[in-house]
């Protein structure tokens, strides 16, 4: 019997560098929500790709960022850092042609790491002058030694097979760690809450108060074969509640309609969705509140 390989691959980078988009493309399933907004990913989410002899367990991490001082900001950065420490391989994502202070913060957290690191230069389809790409990659490679470099476009599927080949060579020999038919470690209610939050993020645009989270409160079968789902949108201030609900409830109704359609497509089943907006003051800066809302607080170091 041939030896199998398996391992955890931490995907790290600043916010909006393309981590969740890449993982969804590599897994071939939508395991993480994606929006153009920072802090879309707030949890450690696994995306699992199983081939004949290799199981790749991608760890989607919150974007490492600077400036935020709340308990949630600290949790996001620590969650990403812990995922790097526990991984068998790290994919360090940097957007092509762009280097920021937050990229420098990611690099700082990779210093001294003995785990194999691959440099993934993302969104190469956005680079107009391709001649600028190689000097940029050379500059990044000088900042930190890496095992391999792969420029990609996850949205177009460019060079993903080259990345998979590198991972097949890099992961350690190991039995598979998850059932071969699993694509994520997260349960159905978590994914449902994330889809609702995604629609909320996209609706709020620049008005978004980031102290918003979603919790599934009830999920019951209905006589007509549909499911009745009730979800709570938690906000941190009374003023945020008005923004979420909108004038005469218009925004909440719009978000509910879009989320219901997305959930029905995800579940393959009819759905009656009821959304409520409630205030839990200061929850994003309260570790007990974060824990009660399902956030995984990192262990004290």
C-alpha positions as CSV (number, residue, x, y, z in Angstrom):
1,X,0.0,0.0,0.0
2,X,1.4,3.4,-1.0
3,X,2.2,5.9,1.8
4,X,-0.2,8.8,2.2
5,X,0.6,12.4,3.0
6,X,-1.5,14.8,5.1
7,X,-1.0,18.0,7.0
8,X,-2.3,21.4,8.1
9,X,-1.5,24.3,5.8
10,X,-1.9,27.7,7.4
11,X,-2.9,30.4,5.0
12,X,-1.8,33.8,6.3
13,X,-1.7,37.4,5.2
14,X,-3.1,40.8,5.7
15,X,-6.9,41.4,5.4
16,X,-8.3,41.2,1.9
17,X,-5.2,39.6,0.4
18,X,-7.3,36.6,-1.0
19,X,-7.0,33.9,1.7
20,X,-10.6,32.7,1.7
21,X,-10.9,33.0,-2.1
22,X,-7.8,30.8,-2.5
23,X,-9.0,28.2,0.0
24,X,-12.4,27.9,-1.6
25,X,-10.8,27.5,-5.0
26,X,-8.4,24.8,-3.8
27,X,-11.0,22.9,-1.9
28,X,-13.6,23.2,-4.7
29,X,-16.3,24.2,-2.2
30,X,-17.4,27.4,-0.5
31,X,-16.1,26.8,3.0
32,X,-15.4,30.5,3.9
33,X,-17.4,33.6,3.1
34,X,-15.7,36.3,1.0
35,X,-16.3,40.0,0.8
36,X,-14.2,43.0,0.0
37,X,-14.3,44.1,3.6
38,X,-11.6,43.7,6.2
39,X,-12.3,41.3,9.1
40,X,-14.6,39.1,7.0
41,X,-12.9,36.0,8.3
42,X,-13.1,35.9,12.1
43,X,-12.6,32.2,12.9
44,X,-10.1,29.5,12.3
45,X,-11.9,27.5,9.5
46,X,-10.6,24.3,7.9
47,X,-11.0,23.6,4.2
48,X,-10.2,20.0,3.4
49,X,-9.0,18.7,0.0
50,X,-8.6,14.9,-0.2
51,X,-6.9,13.3,-3.2
52,X,-5.9,9.7,-3.8
53,X,-2.7,9.9,-1.7
54,X,-2.7,13.4,-0.2
55,X,-5.0,15.2,2.3
56,X,-4.5,18.9,2.4
57,X,-6.1,20.7,5.4
58,X,-6.1,24.4,4.7
59,X,-6.5,26.7,7.7
60,X,-8.3,29.9,6.8
61,X,-7.2,32.5,9.3
62,X,-8.2,36.1,10.1
63,X,-6.2,38.8,8.4
64,X,-3.3,40.0,10.5
65,X,-3.8,43.7,11.0
66,X,-2.5,46.7,12.9
67,X,-4.3,49.4,14.8
68,X,-7.2,47.5,16.4
69,X,-7.1,47.4,20.2
70,X,-10.4,45.6,21.0
71,X,-10.5,42.1,22.5
72,X,-11.8,40.9,19.1
73,X,-8.9,42.5,17.3
74,X,-6.4,40.8,19.6
75,X,-8.3,37.5,19.2
76,X,-8.1,37.7,15.4
77,X,-4.4,38.3,15.4
78,X,-3.7,35.7,18.0
79,X,-5.8,33.1,16.2
80,X,-3.8,33.7,13.0
81,X,-0.5,33.5,14.9
82,X,-1.5,30.2,16.7
83,X,-2.5,28.6,13.4
84,X,0.9,29.3,11.9
85,X,2.6,27.8,15.0
86,X,0.6,24.6,14.7
87,X,0.9,24.1,10.9
88,X,2.9,21.6,8.8
89,X,3.3,24.2,6.1
90,X,2.5,27.9,5.8
91,X,1.3,29.8,2.7
92,X,2.3,33.5,3.0
93,X,0.0,35.5,0.8
94,X,1.1,38.9,-0.5
95,X,-0.9,40.9,-3.2
96,X,1.1,41.4,-6.3
97,X,2.6,44.8,-6.5
98,X,1.5,45.9,-3.1
99,X,3.4,45.9,0.2
100,X,1.8,47.5,3.3
101,X,2.5,47.9,7.1
102,X,0.1,45.0,7.7
103,X,2.2,42.8,5.3
104,X,5.2,43.8,7.4
105,X,3.3,42.7,10.5
106,X,2.6,39.3,9.0
107,X,6.3,38.9,8.1
108,X,7.3,39.8,11.6
109,X,5.1,37.0,12.9
110,X,6.8,34.5,10.5
111,X,10.3,35.3,11.8
112,X,12.1,32.4,13.4
113,X,9.5,29.9,12.1
114,X,11.0,26.6,11.1
115,X,7.9,25.3,9.3
116,X,8.2,25.3,5.5
117,X,6.8,28.6,4.1
118,X,5.7,29.1,0.6
119,X,5.3,32.6,-0.9
120,X,2.0,33.0,-2.8
121,X,1.7,36.2,-4.8
122,X,-2.0,36.8,-5.3
123,X,-4.2,38.7,-7.7
124,X,-1.6,38.7,-10.6
125,X,-4.5,39.3,-13.0
126,X,-4.7,42.8,-11.7
127,X,-1.1,43.6,-12.6
128,X,-1.1,45.5,-15.9
129,X,2.7,45.5,-16.5
130,X,3.7,41.8,-16.0
131,X,7.4,42.9,-16.3
132,X,7.0,44.4,-12.8
133,X,6.0,41.1,-11.2
134,X,9.4,39.4,-11.2
135,X,11.3,42.3,-9.5
136,X,8.5,42.4,-6.9
137,X,8.8,38.6,-6.2
138,X,12.6,38.9,-6.0
139,X,12.2,41.7,-3.4
140,X,9.8,39.6,-1.3
141,X,12.1,36.6,-1.5
142,X,14.9,38.7,0.0
143,X,12.7,39.7,2.9
144,X,12.4,36.0,4.0
145,X,13.8,32.7,2.7
146,X,10.9,30.5,1.4
147,X,10.6,26.9,0.2
148,X,8.7,27.9,-3.0
149,X,7.1,30.8,-4.8
150,X,3.9,30.6,-6.8
151,X,2.2,33.6,-8.4
152,X,-1.6,33.0,-8.7
153,X,-5.0,34.3,-9.5
154,X,-7.5,32.4,-7.4
155,X,-10.5,34.0,-9.1
156,X,-9.3,32.9,-12.5
157,X,-7.7,29.6,-11.4
158,X,-4.3,30.6,-12.7
159,X,-1.4,28.5,-11.5
160,X,-3.3,26.7,-8.8
161,X,-2.1,23.3,-10.0
162,X,1.5,24.4,-9.6
163,X,0.7,25.4,-6.0
164,X,-0.9,22.0,-5.4
165,X,2.1,20.2,-6.8
166,X,4.3,22.1,-4.3
167,X,2.1,21.1,-1.4
168,X,2.0,17.5,-2.5
169,X,5.8,17.5,-2.1
170,X,5.9,19.5,1.1
171,X,3.4,17.8,3.3
172,X,4.7,15.0,5.7
173,X,3.9,11.3,5.4
174,X,0.8,10.7,7.5
175,X,-2.5,8.8,7.5
176,X,-5.5,11.0,6.6
177,X,-6.7,13.1,9.5
178,X,-10.3,13.6,8.4
179,X,-12.9,11.5,6.6
180,X,-12.4,11.6,2.8
181,X,-15.8,13.1,2.1
182,X,-15.4,16.1,4.5
183,X,-14.6,19.6,3.1
184,X,-14.7,21.6,6.4
185,X,-14.6,21.1,10.1
186,X,-17.5,23.6,10.7
187,X,-21.1,22.6,11.3
188,X,-24.2,23.6,9.4
189,X,-25.3,26.3,11.8
190,X,-21.9,28.0,11.7
191,X,-22.0,28.1,7.9
192,X,-25.6,29.4,8.0
193,X,-24.7,32.3,10.3
194,X,-21.7,33.1,8.2
195,X,-23.8,33.4,5.0
196,X,-26.1,35.8,6.8
197,X,-23.2,37.8,8.0
198,X,-21.8,37.9,4.4
199,X,-25.0,39.4,3.1
200,X,-25.1,41.9,5.9
201,X,-21.5,43.0,5.2
202,X,-22.3,43.5,1.5
203,X,-25.4,45.5,2.2
204,X,-23.9,47.8,4.8
205,X,-21.0,48.9,2.5
206,X,-19.1,51.8,4.2
207,X,-21.7,52.1,7.0
208,X,-20.6,48.8,8.4
209,X,-20.1,48.8,12.2
210,X,-17.6,45.9,12.6
211,X,-19.0,45.0,16.0
212,X,-21.6,42.8,14.3
213,X,-22.0,39.0,14.6
214,X,-24.7,36.5,13.8
215,X,-26.1,33.6,15.9
216,X,-28.6,30.9,14.8
217,X,-31.2,30.9,17.5
218,X,-33.7,28.3,16.3
219,X,-33.9,25.8,13.4
220,X,-37.1,23.7,13.2
221,X,-38.9,21.7,10.5
222,X,-42.2,23.1,9.1
223,X,-45.3,21.2,8.1
224,X,-44.7,22.1,4.4
225,X,-41.2,20.6,4.3
226,X,-39.4,23.8,4.7
227,X,-37.2,24.8,7.7
228,X,-38.0,27.7,10.0
229,X,-34.7,29.4,10.9
230,X,-34.4,32.3,13.4
231,X,-31.2,34.2,13.6
232,X,-30.0,37.1,15.8
233,X,-27.8,39.9,14.5
234,X,-25.9,41.1,17.5
235,X,-24.6,44.7,17.5
236,X,-22.6,46.6,20.1
237,X,-24.5,49.9,20.2
238,X,-28.1,51.1,19.9
239,X,-27.1,53.4,17.0
240,X,-25.8,50.3,15.1
241,X,-29.2,48.7,15.4
242,X,-30.8,51.5,13.5
243,X,-28.2,51.1,10.7
244,X,-28.8,47.4,10.4
245,X,-32.6,47.6,10.4
246,X,-32.7,50.6,8.0
247,X,-35.5,52.9,7.2
248,X,-38.8,51.2,8.0
249,X,-36.9,47.9,8.2
250,X,-35.9,48.0,4.5
251,X,-32.2,46.9,5.0
252,X,-33.1,44.0,7.3
253,X,-35.7,42.9,4.8
254,X,-33.2,43.1,1.9
255,X,-30.6,41.2,3.9
256,X,-33.1,38.5,4.9
257,X,-34.2,38.0,1.3
258,X,-30.7,37.7,0.0
259,X,-29.6,35.4,2.8
260,X,-32.7,33.2,2.4
261,X,-31.9,32.6,-1.3
262,X,-28.3,31.8,-0.5
263,X,-29.2,29.5,2.3
264,X,-31.7,27.6,0.2
265,X,-29.1,27.1,-2.5
266,X,-26.6,25.9,0.2
267,X,-29.0,23.6,1.9
268,X,-31.0,22.4,-1.1
269,X,-34.2,23.0,0.9
270,X,-36.9,25.6,1.3
271,X,-36.4,28.0,4.1
272,X,-38.4,30.5,6.1
273,X,-35.8,32.9,7.6
274,X,-36.5,35.3,10.4
275,X,-33.9,37.9,11.4
276,X,-33.8,39.9,14.7
277,X,-31.4,42.6,15.6
278,X,-30.4,42.9,19.2
279,X,-27.9,45.0,21.2
280,X,-25.1,43.4,23.4
281,X,-23.2,46.4,24.4
282,X,-19.5,46.3,24.0
283,X,-19.4,42.6,23.1
284,X,-16.4,43.0,20.7
285,X,-14.3,44.1,23.6
286,X,-15.5,41.6,26.2
287,X,-13.9,38.1,26.2
288,X,-16.8,36.5,28.0
289,X,-19.2,37.9,25.5
290,X,-17.0,36.7,22.6
291,X,-16.9,33.2,24.1
292,X,-20.7,33.2,24.5
293,X,-21.2,34.1,20.9
294,X,-19.0,31.2,19.7
295,X,-15.7,32.8,19.2
296,X,-12.7,30.6,20.0
297,X,-10.5,32.6,22.3
298,X,-6.8,31.7,22.1
299,X,-5.1,30.1,25.0
300,X,-3.1,32.5,27.2
301,X,0.6,32.4,26.4
